[in-house]
Amino acid sequence: MLSSIKRILIGRPLKSTDLGEHKLNILKALAVLSSDALSSVAYGTEQILIVLATISIVAFWYSIPIAVGVLFLLAALILSYRQIIFSYPHGGGAYVVSKENLGEKPGLIAGGSLLVDYILTVAVSVSAGTDAITSAFPAMHQHKVLIACVLVVIITILNLRGLTESATILAYPVYLFVLAILILIIMGIFRIATGHVPASSHTPLGTPVSGITLFLLLRAFASGCSALTGVEAISNAIPNFKDPAPNNAAKTLILMGSILALLFSGITFLAYYYGISPNATETVVSQIARETFGRNYLYFFVQGTTALILVLAANTGFSAFPMLAFSLAKDKYMPRMFTIRGDRLGYSNGIVSLGIASILLIIAFKGETEHLIPLYAVGVFIPFTLSQTGMILKWLREKPAGWTAKLAANLVGALITLTVLLIFFITKFGQVWFVFIFLPLMVILFLRVNKHYEAVGEQLRVHPEETIPPIEGNVIIVPVAGITKVVENSINYAKSLTDQIFAVYVSFDREDEKQFAERWQKWQPDVRLVTLQSRYRSILQPLSKFIDTVEHKAQENHYQVTVLIPQFIPKKSWHNILHNQSSLLIRTYLLYKKNVMCPLYRINLSGKK
């Protein structure tokens, strides 16, 4: 039944040879990997205006030069990550760049920051989309946490079905959002050009503003840089592209950057020219759409696609998180399970882990994740800064053709991203101080996992100069609970391997012990029976002592000890809860015994093996 439900939700398993057919082309990759970056158009301009509004609406003209600064940083990041794509075509992005050029710990800081950021991407995006839904239907507001969790589950299942299926479905809302915003910008500019928007609606550029400071402008610039979250996702997911993967990834990155620049600059210009002021009840994009179209179907088209892409922006996290987790796991900093592809050829363990972590975050903060947005931005700008710095050192060390121009681009980008990062730490310390705790803890965790894998690898490594004592024989212990068909088959199997067999029976009273010994002598006279008395009605305690004794003596003679556990398979799976509890206890105990083998001998009720 469970397998049938899984097949319905996720689909039939795919062959490993089908992997090439389930990689992304440019248009599908743009939908899957750019939804986070493109969705930031819905709030990037608003974040700038919120800071400027602390002075006065006269200061809103500064949004234009600030937007130019954001676009300049976007260009630097796009150029930098394009260079990363070709320099590190196997994916990993900022983690790989930082690790190879700055060292292990900076790489782990970058990787840890991005992992947490992708969890926040899902939680914040889904919560923002849920807010848009509950704003349209206020009666559902009390159920916003449940709605957000259900949305995460749906997106998780969609990604478990595979990249191509999720990309096919997600392409429509993403491109509809781009179309809606383009129509809004074109119609807005048309209204301005035809004189329908009075020049008195906005403050002229260059108007003096009392109380304005460099610190406030930098703070507004840093807030506007929230529009750049998600830019790095493509460089992490290069292996998901069709061949030639680096070329397709680079084209997708440039296309995403161009669309983001166009939409962001258009919305910022319209917000300035219309004289839009941010408020708590209506977003900036909503105000622009209302001023441009009125509350007609085009207005609702813009609002609907905006709400949809805010929810689906979470898919960038689902696309990039598993690939980054794979890179960390491949380098032995995360559990190996993150390197395994699932039924649909995706890294399903990473997808499921991200879904669970996001749901826990949404529940913990009751869907009110707005105060996590600064932490969300910091989680991006730490890897931004580290990757730019890593590329600077790479160019200085290798000095390839044209390296000075590449160095200049990365140097400018590093300085700007570092400045933005410092502004976040200074102006929003109360909201981002947690970074100074969880990042060191994550690095320590990564290092402990790596230390474990290295230690286990060393222990398992074969050294030709070392000699392992040969196994001279085998001692088989068969715990028995009675004279049954499954015990008989187990004993016969043990006889085929060795003549050193101990059948062990644990008795709770003397009379039962005597009676069983007499019956055994008649039934299996050639197999030694060991009866153990248990005063406290425990099977495991006397049996474990006997196994320890046999193990100690067997090691002296270079014998292998095997505990063969008889077990039958009931006709229906739920019948297992009525049987086999003793064997489960014995197997659990023997799981931690180093020199004891613990196979199961199973037969079903019809007697077949």
C-alpha positions in Angstrom: 0.0 0.0 0.0 2.8 2.4 0.9 4.6 1.7 -2.3 1.4 2.4 -4.3 1.0 5.8 -2.5 4.6 6.6 -3.2 4.2 5.7 -6.9 1.1 7.9 -7.2 2.8 10.9 -5.4 6.3 10.6 -6.8 6.0 8.5 -9.9 7.7 5.3 -11.2 11.4 4.9 -10.5 13.7 6.0 -13.3 16.8 4.1 -14.5 20.2 5.6 -13.9 20.7 5.7 -17.7 17.8 8.1 -17.9 19.7 10.8 -16.0 20.8 12.7 -19.2 17.2 12.9 -20.3 16.1 14.6 -17.0 18.5 17.5 -17.0 17.5 21.1 -17.6 17.6 23.2 -20.7 18.0 27.0 -20.4 14.3 27.9 -20.3 13.4 25.3 -17.6 16.5 26.0 -15.6 15.6 29.7 -15.6 12.2 28.8 -14.1 13.6 26.5 -11.5 16.7 28.3 -10.4 15.7 32.0 -10.9 12.4 32.1 -9.1 14.0 33.3 -5.8 16.0 36.1 -7.5 13.1 37.2 -9.7 10.6 37.2 -6.9 12.8 39.7 -5.0 11.4 42.3 -7.5 8.3 42.2 -5.4 10.0 43.6 -2.3 13.5 44.9 -3.3 12.3 48.4 -4.1 10.0 48.5 -1.1 12.9 47.7 1.2 14.8 50.8 -0.1 11.7 53.1 0.4 11.1 51.8 3.9 14.5 53.0 5.0 14.2 56.4 3.1 10.8 56.9 4.6 12.4 57.3 8.1 13.6 60.8 6.8 10.7 61.9 4.6 9.1 61.3 1.3 11.3 64.0 -0.1 14.2 61.5 0.2 12.5 59.0 -2.2 14.5 60.4 -5.1 17.6 58.7 -3.6 16.0 55.4 -4.6 17.2 56.0 -8.2 20.9 56.3 -7.4 20.6 53.5 -4.8 19.0 51.3 -7.5 21.9 52.1 -9.8 24.3 50.9 -7.1 22.3 47.7 -6.7 22.4 47.1 -10.4 26.1 47.7 -10.4 26.6 45.1 -7.7 24.3 42.8 -9.6 26.5 43.1 -12.7 29.6 42.4 -10.6 28.0 39.3 -9.1 26.8 38.0 -12.5 30.3 38.5 -14.0 31.9 36.8 -10.9 29.6 33.8 -10.9 29.9 33.4 -14.6 33.7 33.1 -14.0 33.0 30.6 -11.2 30.8 28.5 -13.5 33.6 28.0 -16.0 36.3 27.7 -13.3 34.4 25.2 -11.3 32.0 23.4 -13.7 31.2 20.6 -11.3 29.0 22.9 -9.1 29.4 23.8 -5.4 29.6 27.6 -6.1 30.8 29.7 -3.2 31.6 26.6 -1.1 34.0 25.1 -3.6 35.6 28.5 -4.5 36.1 29.4 -0.8 37.4 26.0 0.1 39.9 25.8 -2.7 41.2 29.3 -2.5 40.7 30.5 1.1 41.0 27.2 3.0 38.8 24.6 4.6 37.1 26.7 7.3 36.1 29.6 5.0 34.7 27.1 2.6 32.6 25.5 5.4 31.5 28.9 6.5 30.3 29.6 3.0 28.6 26.2 2.7 27.0 26.4 6.1 25.7 30.0 5.4 24.1 28.8 2.1 22.5 25.7 3.6 20.8 27.8 6.3 19.9 30.5 3.7 18.2 27.9 1.5 16.1 26.8 4.5 15.2 30.4 5.2 14.5 30.9 1.5 11.8 28.2 1.6 10.4 29.4 5.0 10.3 33.1 4.1 9.1 32.6 0.6 6.2 30.3 1.5 5.3 32.5 4.5 5.2 35.6 2.2 3.1 33.8 -0.3 0.8 32.6 2.5 0.4 36.2 3.7 -0.7 37.2 0.1 -3.3 34.4 0.1 -4.7 35.2 3.6 -4.8 38.9 2.6 -7.1 38.0 -0.2 -9.1 35.6 2.0 -8.9 37.1 5.6 -11.0 34.2 7.1 -8.0 31.9 6.4 -5.6 34.0 8.4 -5.9 31.9 11.5 -4.8 28.8 9.5 -1.7 30.5 7.9 0.8 28.1 9.6 -1.1 25.1 8.4 -1.4 26.5 4.9 2.3 27.3 4.8 3.2 23.8 5.9 0.9 22.2 3.3 2.5 24.4 0.6 6.0 23.2 1.6 4.8 19.6 1.4 3.4 20.1 -2.1 6.6 21.7 -3.3 8.6 18.9 -1.7 6.6 16.3 -3.5 6.8 18.2 -6.7 10.6 18.2 -6.4 10.7 14.5 -5.5 9.1 13.8 -8.8 12.2 15.1 -10.6 13.7 18.3 -12.0 12.1 18.1 -15.4 8.6 17.7 -14.0 8.9 20.4 -11.5 10.5 22.7 -14.1 7.7 22.1 -16.5 5.1 23.0 -13.9 7.0 26.0 -12.4 7.8 27.5 -15.8 4.3 28.8 -16.3 3.9 30.9 -13.1 7.5 32.2 -13.4 7.1 33.4 -16.9 3.6 34.7 -16.2 5.1 36.8 -13.4 7.8 38.2 -15.8 5.1 38.9 -18.4 2.9 40.6 -15.8 5.7 42.9 -14.5 6.8 43.8 -18.0 3.2 44.7 -19.0 3.1 46.8 -15.8 6.3 48.6 -16.6 5.4 49.2 -20.2 2.0 50.6 -19.4 3.4 52.7 -16.6 6.0 54.3 -18.8 3.3 54.8 -21.5 1.1 56.6 -18.9 4.1 58.8 -17.9 5.0 59.6 -21.6 1.4 60.5 -22.4 1.2 62.9 -19.4 -1.3 60.8 -17.3 1.1 61.0 -14.3 1.8 64.5 -13.1 5.4 65.5 -12.5 4.3 66.9 -9.1 3.8 63.3 -7.9 7.5 62.9 -7.2 10.4 64.9 -5.8 12.9 66.1 -8.6 16.3 64.4 -8.6 18.9 66.3 -6.6 16.4 68.0 -4.3 18.2 68.8 -1.0 17.0 66.6 1.9 17.7 67.7 5.5 18.8 64.9 7.9 20.0 62.6 5.2 23.3 60.8 6.1 25.7 58.5 4.4 25.0 55.9 7.0 21.2 56.0 6.2 21.9 55.8 2.4 24.2 52.8 3.0 21.5 51.2 5.1 19.0 51.8 2.3 21.4 50.3 -0.2 22.0 47.2 2.0 18.2 46.8 2.2 17.8 47.1 -1.5 20.5 44.4 -2.0 17.9 41.9 -0.7 16.9 41.9 -4.3 20.1 39.9 -5.1 19.3 36.8 -3.0 19.2 33.7 -5.2 21.8 34.9 -7.7 24.3 32.3 -6.6 21.9 29.3 -7.0 22.8 28.6 -10.7 26.5 28.1 -9.9 25.6 25.5 -7.2 23.5 23.5 -9.6 25.7 23.2 -12.8 25.4 19.4 -12.9 21.6 19.7 -13.3 22.1 21.4 -16.8 22.1 19.6 -20.1 25.5 19.4 -21.8 27.4 21.5 -22.3 26.5 22.3 -18.7 28.8 25.2 -18.0 27.8 27.0 -21.2 24.1 26.5 -20.5 24.5 27.6 -16.9 26.4 30.7 -17.9 23.7 31.7 -20.5 21.0 31.1 -17.9 22.8 33.2 -15.4 23.1 36.2 -17.8 19.5 35.8 -18.9 18.4 35.8 -15.2 20.6 38.8 -14.4 19.2 40.8 -17.4 15.6 40.0 -16.6 16.2 40.9 -12.9 17.9 44.2 -13.8 15.1 45.1 -16.2 12.3 44.4 -13.7 13.9 45.9 -10.7 14.9 49.1 -12.4 11.5 49.4 -14.0 9.6 49.0 -10.7 12.0 51.4 -8.9 11.5 54.0 -11.6 7.7 53.7 -11.5 7.7 53.8 -7.7 9.7 57.0 -7.8 7.8 58.7 -10.6 4.4 57.8 -9.1 5.5 59.0 -5.7 4.6 55.7 -4.1 5.1 55.5 -0.3 5.4 52.1 1.5 2.7 51.2 3.9 1.7 48.2 6.0 -1.5 47.4 4.2 -0.5 47.4 0.6 2.8 46.6 -1.2 4.6 48.9 -3.5 4.0 46.7 -6.5 0.3 46.6 -5.6 0.1 50.4 -5.4 1.9 50.8 -8.8 -0.5 48.3 -10.4 -3.5 50.0 -8.9 -2.3 53.4 -10.2 -1.6 52.0 -13.6 -4.6 49.7 -14.3 -7.1 50.5 -11.5 -8.5 47.5 -9.8 -9.3 45.5 -12.9 -8.3 42.1 -14.2 -4.8 43.3 -15.1 -4.3 44.5 -11.5 -5.4 41.1 -10.2 -3.2 39.4 -12.8 -0.2 41.2 -11.4 -1.1 40.5 -7.8 -1.9 36.8 -8.5 1.3 36.1 -10.3 3.3 38.0 -7.6 1.8 35.9 -4.8 2.4 32.7 -6.8 6.0 33.4 -7.5 6.6 34.4 -3.9 5.5 30.9 -2.9 7.4 29.2 -5.8 10.6 31.1 -5.0 11.0 28.4 -2.4 11.8 26.1 -5.3 15.2 27.7 -5.8 16.1 26.4 -2.3 14.8 22.9 -3.3 17.0 23.0 -6.4 20.2 24.3 -4.9 20.2 22.8 -1.3 20.5 19.2 -2.5 23.3 20.0 -4.8 25.2 21.9 -2.1 24.6 19.1 0.4 25.9 16.7 -2.2 29.1 18.7 -2.6 29.6 18.8 1.2 28.8 15.1 1.6 31.1 14.1 -1.2 33.9 15.9 0.7 32.9 14.0 3.9 31.4 17.0 5.8 27.8 15.8 5.7 26.3 12.3 5.9 26.9 10.1 2.9 23.1 9.7 2.4 23.1 13.2 0.7 25.1 11.8 -2.2 22.4 9.2 -3.1 19.9 9.8 -5.9 16.3 8.8 -5.3 13.8 7.0 -7.4 13.4 10.0 -9.7 17.2 10.7 -10.0 17.1 13.7 -7.7 19.0 13.9 -4.4 15.8 13.0 -2.5 17.4 13.0 1.0 18.4 16.6 0.6 15.0 17.5 -0.7 13.2 15.8 2.2 15.6 17.3 4.8 15.0 20.8 3.4 11.3 20.3 3.5 11.3 19.1 7.1 13.7 21.9 8.3 11.5 24.5 6.6 8.3 23.2 8.2 9.9 23.2 11.6 11.1 26.8 11.1 7.6 27.9 10.0 6.0 26.3 13.0 8.6 27.6 15.4 8.0 31.2 14.2 4.3 30.7 13.6 4.6 31.8 10.0 5.8 35.3 11.1 9.3 35.1 9.4 9.7 38.8 8.5 12.2 39.4 11.2 14.3 36.6 9.7 14.8 38.4 6.4 18.0 40.3 7.6 19.4 36.9 8.6 18.3 35.6 5.2 20.2 38.3 3.4 23.3 37.9 5.6 23.3 34.2 4.8 23.8 35.2 1.1 26.3 38.0 1.5 28.7 36.0 3.6 29.2 33.5 0.7 29.1 36.4 -1.8 32.0 38.1 0.0 34.0 34.8 0.5 33.6 33.7 -3.1 34.6 37.0 -4.5 37.7 37.1 -2.3 38.5 33.5 -3.3 38.4 34.4 -7.0 40.7 37.3 -6.3 43.3 34.9 -4.9 42.8 32.5 -7.7 43.6 35.2 -10.3 46.6 36.4 -8.4 47.9 32.9 -8.1 47.2 31.6 -11.6 47.3 34.8 -13.7 45.6 33.5 -16.8 45.0 35.5 -20.0 43.0 38.6 -19.2 43.3 38.1 -15.5 43.6 41.8 -14.6 40.0 42.5 -15.8 38.7 39.5 -14.0 40.6 40.5 -10.9 39.2 44.1 -11.0 35.6 42.8 -11.3 36.0 40.5 -8.4 37.8 43.1 -6.3 35.0 45.6 -6.8 32.4 43.0 -6.1 34.2 41.8 -2.9 34.5 45.4 -1.6 30.8 46.1 -2.2 29.5 42.9 -0.8 31.8 43.3 2.3 30.4 46.8 2.8 26.8 45.5 2.6 27.6 42.7 5.0 29.2 45.1 7.5 26.1 47.4 7.2 23.8 44.5 8.0 25.9 43.6 11.0 26.0 47.2 12.3 22.5 48.3 11.6 20.6 45.1 12.3 22.8 43.4 14.9 19.8 42.6 17.1 18.4 40.5 14.3 21.5 38.8 12.9 23.6 38.2 16.0 22.6 34.5 15.8 25.0 34.2 12.9 27.9 34.4 15.3 26.6 31.3 17.1 25.2 29.0 14.5 27.9 29.4 11.9 30.7 28.3 14.3 28.5 25.5 15.5 27.9 24.3 11.9 31.6 24.5 11.1 32.4 22.4 14.2 29.7 19.9 13.2 31.1 19.6 9.6 34.6 19.1 11.0 33.4 16.4 13.5 31.6 14.6 10.6 34.7 14.8 8.5 36.9 13.5 11.4 34.6 10.5 11.8 34.7 9.6 8.2 38.5 9.9 8.1 38.8 7.8 11.2 36.5 5.1 9.8 38.3 5.2 6.5 41.6 4.6 8.2 40.2 1.8 10.3 38.8 0.0 7.2 41.8 0.7 5.0 43.7 -2.5 4.0 47.4 -2.3 4.8 49.5 -5.0 3.0 52.1 -5.1 5.8 49.5 -6.0 8.4 48.5 -9.7 8.8 45.1 -10.6 10.1 44.9 -13.9 12.0 43.0 -16.5 9.9 39.7 -17.8 11.1 40.3 -21.4 12.1 36.7 -22.4 12.6 33.2 -21.3 13.4 31.1 -21.5 16.5 27.3 -21.1 16.0 25.0 -20.2 18.8 21.3 -20.8 18.1 18.9 -19.2 20.6 15.8 -21.5 20.8 12.4 -20.9 22.4 11.0 -24.3 21.7 11.0 -27.3 19.4 9.5 -25.9 16.1 10.0 -26.1 12.4 11.9 -22.8 12.3 14.3 -24.1 14.9 14.8 -27.3 13.1 15.6 -25.6 9.8 18.0 -23.2 11.7 19.8 -26.2 13.3 20.1 -28.0 10.0 21.6 -24.9 8.4 24.1 -24.5 11.2 25.1 -28.2 10.8 25.9 -27.5 7.2 28.5 -25.0 8.3 30.1 -26.5 11.4 29.9 -29.1 14.1 30.5 -26.5 16.8 26.9 -25.7 17.6 25.3 -24.5 20.9 21.5 -24.5 21.1 20.7 -22.1 24.0 17.5 -22.2 25.9 16.6 -19.7 28.6 14.3 -21.1 31.3 12.4 -19.3 34.0 11.9 -22.3 36.3 13.7 -25.5 37.0 10.9 -27.8 36.0 10.5 -26.2 32.6 14.3 -26.5 32.1 14.3 -30.2 33.0 11.4 -31.0 30.7 12.9 -29.1 27.7 16.3 -30.8 28.1 14.6 -34.2 28.0 12.6 -33.4 24.9 15.7 -31.9 23.2 17.8 -35.0 23.9 15.2 -37.1 22.1 14.9 -34.7 19.2 18.4 -33.5 18.5 20.8 -35.7 20.5 23.8 -34.7 18.4 23.4 -30.9 19.1 24.6 -29.7 22.4 21.9 -27.9 24.4 22.8 -25.2 26.9 20.1 -24.3 29.3 20.3 -21.0 31.2 18.3 -20.2 34.3 16.9 -16.7 34.5 15.8 -15.7 38.0 14.5 -12.3 36.9 12.6 -13.6 33.7 15.1 -11.9 31.4 16.1 -13.6 28.2 18.7 -11.2 27.1 20.8 -11.0 30.4 21.8 -14.7 30.7 22.1 -15.1 26.9 24.4 -12.1 26.6 26.7 -13.4 29.4 26.9 -16.8 27.6 27.7 -15.1 24.3 30.5 -13.1 26.0 32.0 -16.2 27.5 32.0 -18.1 24.2 33.3 -15.1 22.3 36.3 -14.8 24.7 37.3 -18.4 24.3 36.7 -18.4 20.6 39.1 -15.4 20.1 41.9 -17.4 21.8 41.5 -20.1 19.2 40.8 -17.8 16.3 37.2 -19.0 15.9 34.4 -16.8 14.6 31.3 -16.6 16.7 27.9 -16.5 14.9 24.6 -16.1 16.6 22.0 -17.5 14.2 18.5 -16.3 15.1 15.6 -18.4 14.0 12.6 -16.3 12.8 9.5 -16.9 10.8 7.6 -14.5 8.5 3.9 -14.3 9.2 1.4 -14.2 6.4 0.5 -10.5 7.0 3.0 -7.8 7.8 1.0 -6.4 10.8 1.2 -9.8 12.5 4.9 -9.0 13.2 3.8 -7.0 16.2 2.5 -10.2 17.7 5.7 -12.1 17.2 9.5 -11.9 17.0 10.1 -9.4 19.9 12.7 -11.6 21.5 14.7 -11.8 18.3 14.5 -8.0 18.0 16.0 -7.5 21.4 18.8 -10.0 20.8 19.7 -8.4 17.4 19.7 -4.9 19.0 22.1 -6.1 21.7 24.4 -7.9 19.2 24.4 -4.8 16.9 27.2 -3.3 19.1 29.2 -6.6 19.5 32.4 -6.2 17.4 33.4 -9.8 16.9 30.0 -11.5 16.7 28.0 -12.2 13.5 24.2 -12.1 13.8 22.4 -13.5 10.7 18.7 -14.3 10.6 17.4 -17.6 9.4 13.8 -16.9 8.2 11.1 -19.2 6.9 7.5 -18.3 6.1 4.6 -20.2 7.5 4.5 -22.4 4.5 8.0 -23.6 5.3 9.7 -21.9 2.3 13.0 -20.1 3.0 
